[in-house]
């Protein structure tokens, strides 16, 4: 492998349960009371599409503002996944290029990167604002390949969601599904069985064996 692409939420940072709280606060602000199960079901849906589903597409900017305020409030508790710094140092010691590909809003990605001083660990950071097509479209992986002057087949894509795996597969890259215990409320084992990944790991330490 000549390059590694990391998803951010649920892969670098343990955020999935915090997202549920942030969404819940946002829904309630606009008068929607959803169960935890309903929030999880809406989890993969982009915020702009959720606004359409709620019947308030014209309020997207307001919803985004409140949502981000709740993110910053709730995410004071966010933590890196155990072993991430050790893993990223190991990968970079092999002279392998590293990138974040997250389709979260760029200001939120910047918030996480700054909070944990991650900038120097990555050669490229791609967020929602940097692409025309979101995951599972392979556009972001192609951007990484072009920037690093490598083939997509020389890239390993690591993420916690099916969209990460589909993105990597569509680009012709190797894929690794990260499935720690913290993510299992969102992604059931039954759902995971239907994802066509190359590798499955339950801890970040396991990824070292691929290099």
C-alpha positions in Angstrom: 0.0 0.0 0.0 1.2 3.5 -0.9 -1.6 5.5 0.7 -4.3 5.1 3.4 -7.6 6.8 3.5 -9.3 7.1 6.9 -12.9 8.0 7.5 -13.2 10.3 10.5 -16.4 9.7 12.6 -16.6 6.2 14.0 -13.1 5.5 12.8 -10.6 8.1 14.1 -13.0 9.6 16.7 -15.6 7.8 18.8 -18.6 9.9 17.9 -21.5 7.8 16.8 -23.3 7.9 20.2 -22.6 11.6 20.5 -24.2 12.2 17.1 -27.4 10.6 18.3 -27.5 13.1 21.2 -26.8 16.1 18.8 -29.5 15.0 16.4 -32.0 14.5 19.2 -31.4 18.0 20.5 -31.8 19.4 17.0 -35.0 17.5 16.2 -36.5 18.7 19.5 -35.5 22.3 18.8 -37.7 22.1 15.6 -40.5 20.3 17.4 -39.8 16.7 16.3 -39.7 14.0 19.0 -38.0 10.8 17.7 -37.1 7.7 19.5 -33.5 6.6 19.7 -34.2 3.9 17.2 -35.7 6.4 14.7 -32.7 8.7 15.1 -30.4 5.7 14.3 -32.5 4.9 11.2 -32.1 8.4 9.9 -28.4 8.4 10.7 -27.1 7.7 7.1 -29.4 10.4 5.6 -27.8 13.7 4.8 -29.0 16.7 6.8 -30.4 18.5 3.8 -32.4 15.4 2.8 -33.6 15.1 6.4 -34.9 18.6 6.2 -36.9 17.7 3.0 -38.3 14.6 4.8 -39.4 16.8 7.7 -41.2 19.2 5.3 -38.8 22.1 6.1 -36.4 22.2 3.2 -36.4 26.0 3.3 -35.0 25.9 6.8 -31.8 23.9 6.0 -29.4 26.8 6.9 -31.2 27.3 10.2 -31.2 23.6 10.9 -27.5 23.3 10.0 -26.7 26.2 12.4 -28.6 24.6 15.3 -27.2 21.2 14.5 -23.6 22.5 14.5 -24.2 24.3 17.8 -25.4 21.1 19.3 -22.4 19.2 17.8 -19.9 21.6 19.5 -21.8 21.4 22.7 -22.0 17.6 22.9 -18.6 16.9 21.3 -16.7 18.4 24.2 -16.8 14.7 25.4 -15.4 13.3 22.1 -12.3 11.0 22.3 -10.0 9.4 19.8 -10.4 5.7 19.4 -7.8 3.8 21.5 -4.6 3.2 19.5 -5.2 5.7 16.8 -2.0 7.8 17.4 0.1 4.7 17.6 -1.4 3.4 14.3 -1.0 6.6 12.4 2.6 7.0 13.6 3.3 3.4 12.5 1.8 3.9 9.0 3.7 7.2 8.5 6.9 5.5 9.6 6.5 3.3 6.6 6.6 6.4 4.4 2.9 5.8 3.4 0.7 8.8 2.6 -2.3 9.4 4.7 -5.6 11.2 4.2 -8.9 11.9 5.9 -12.0 11.6 3.7 -15.1 12.7 5.7 -18.3 14.0 4.3 -19.1 16.0 7.4 -19.2 19.8 7.1 -15.7 21.3 6.7 -16.0 23.5 9.8 -16.8 20.4 11.9 -13.9 18.4 10.4 -11.6 21.4 11.2 -12.9 21.4 14.7 -12.0 17.7 15.3 -8.6 18.1 13.5 -7.7 21.1 15.7 -9.1 19.6 18.9 -6.8 16.6 18.6 -3.9 18.3 16.8 -4.3 15.9 13.9 -3.2 18.1 11.0 0.5 17.0 11.0 -0.6 13.3 10.8 -2.3 13.7 7.4 -1.1 14.8 4.0 -4.6 15.6 2.7 -8.0 16.2 4.3 -11.1 16.1 2.2 -14.5 17.1 3.6 -18.1 17.6 2.3 -17.2 20.9 0.8 -14.3 19.5 -1.3 -16.3 17.1 -3.5 -19.2 17.2 -5.9 -20.3 13.6 -5.2 -20.5 12.1 -1.7 -19.8 8.6 -0.6 -20.3 6.0 -2.0 -19.1 7.7 -5.1 -15.3 7.2 -5.6 -14.6 10.8 -6.4 -12.8 11.5 -3.1 -10.5 8.4 -3.5 -9.6 9.6 -7.1 -8.7 13.0 -5.6 -6.4 11.2 -3.1 -4.8 9.1 -5.8 -4.2 12.2 -8.0 -2.8 14.2 -5.1 -0.4 11.5 -4.0 0.4 10.3 -7.6 -0.6 6.7 -6.8 -3.1 4.3 -8.3 -6.4 3.8 -6.6 -5.4 0.1 -6.3 -2.5 1.2 -4.1 -4.8 2.8 -1.6 -6.4 1.2 1.5 -9.7 2.7 2.6 -10.6 2.4 6.3 -14.0 3.2 7.6 -16.9 2.2 9.8 -19.8 2.4 7.4 -20.9 0.6 4.2 -20.6 3.9 2.3 -16.8 3.9 3.0 -16.4 0.4 1.7 -18.5 1.0 -1.4 -16.5 4.1 -2.1 -13.2 2.2 -1.9 -14.6 -0.7 -3.9 -15.8 1.6 -6.7 -12.4 3.1 -6.9 -10.7 -0.3 -7.0 -9.0 0.2 -3.7 -8.6 -2.3 -0.8 -11.1 -1.8 2.0 -11.1 -2.3 5.7 -14.2 -2.2 7.9 -13.6 -0.9 11.4 -16.2 -2.5 13.7 -15.4 -1.8 17.4 -17.9 -2.4 20.2 -18.6 1.3 20.4 -20.2 1.3 16.9 -22.5 -1.7 17.3 -25.6 0.2 18.4 -25.5 1.9 15.0 -24.4 -1.1 12.9 -25.8 -4.5 13.8 -23.8 -7.7 13.1 -26.6 -8.7 10.6 -26.0 -5.5 8.6 -22.2 -5.9 8.7 -22.5 -9.4 7.2 -23.9 -7.9 4.0 -21.0 -5.6 3.4 -18.3 -6.8 0.9 -15.1 -5.6 2.6 -11.6 -7.0 2.1 -10.7 -6.8 5.8 -12.6 -6.6 9.1 -11.0 -5.4 12.3 -12.4 -4.7 15.8 -9.5 -2.7 17.0 -7.1 -0.2 15.3 -4.1 -2.2 16.4 -5.1 -5.0 14.0 -4.6 -2.8 11.0 -0.8 -2.8 11.5 -0.6 -6.3 10.1 -1.6 -5.0 6.6 1.7 -3.1 6.2 
